């Protein structure tokens, strides 16, 4: 990933075999759009997600197994699109969103009750 540091858009749509994203993906500091739609096997986002300083759009429709949302997502204050947020059983993760004042449209909050 080191050679792609100026990449602005990464579309991984329909990559059902991806289980996790490498931490090195967070070195893509110019990334503006990350599309994870229909990546059903993805278990979570990297812990160093705050490295996506310029991320504006994070799409994750039908990522039903995306349960690990790192706290660093709250530092992505320029994010405008976050169409799905999984808090799992930990409702306190909703606090990660309090500084994201650029969000527009709608966010689906997925909360597991069991």
N, C-alpha and C positions, 0 to 999 in steps of 0.2 A: 504494500500500500504506500510505501514511502515515495514512490514516483508520481503518485496521483494527488499530491497535496493541494493542487489547485482545482480539483474536481468540484463542480458545483451541483450536479444532479446525479444521484445514484438510484437506479430503479431495479429492485430485486424482486419485483412482482412475480408471483406464481412459483417461486423457488421453494418448494415444499420440503426439500432435503436439507435446507439450512437449519441447523440446530442452535447455533450461536454465532454472533458476530465477533470477530477478533477485536481485542482492545485497540489494536493498531488502527482500526477504522476511525477512531476518535482523533487521529492526527490530521484528518481531512478538515482542517479549520475553515476552509472556504465553502464547505458543503452547505447548500441552501435547501435542497430537497432530498429527503430520504423516503423512498417508497417501498414499504414492506407489505403492501396489500397481498393477501392470500399466501403469506409465508407461514403456513400452518404448523410447521415443525419448530419454529423459532421460539425459544424458551424465555428470552429476555434481551434487554439492551445492555451494552457494555457499561461498566461502572464509571468509566471516564467520559461519559456522554457530554459533560460540560465542555469538552474539547471542541464540540461542534458550535463554536462561537457565533457563526453566521447562519445557523439552521433556522429556516423560516417555516418549513412544511414537513411534518412527519405524518405519513399515511400508514395506517396499519389495519385496514378493513379485513375482517375474517382471520385475524391472527389469534385464534382462540386459545392457543397455548402460551401467548405472550404474558407471562405473569411477573417477571422480574423487572420492575421499573426502578432504576437507580435514583437516588436523591438528587443527583446532579442535574436532573431534568429541570428542576426549579431555577437553575442558573441560566437557562436558555430564554432570557427575557425578550428576545426578538422573535420568538416563535409565534406564528400567526395561525397555523393549522395543526391541530392535534386531534384527529378525528376519533380516536379511541384511547382510553386510559384505563388500564387494569390495576386496581388496587389490591386485588386478592382479598384476603381476610383482614388486612391491615388498613382500616379506615384512615389512619393517620397519614397515609400516603397522599390523601387528597390535599394535604397541606403543601405538597410539592408544587401545586398549581397556583398558589396564592400570588406569586410575583409575575405570573405570565399574563400581563395586562394587555398584550397585543393580540390575544386570541380573538378570532372572529368566527362566525358561523356557529357550529354546534360541536360538542364533545360528547361522545358516548362514554359514560362511566360504567365500567364492568366491575361489579363487586360480588365476590363469592360469599354466600351465606353459610355454606356448610363447613 
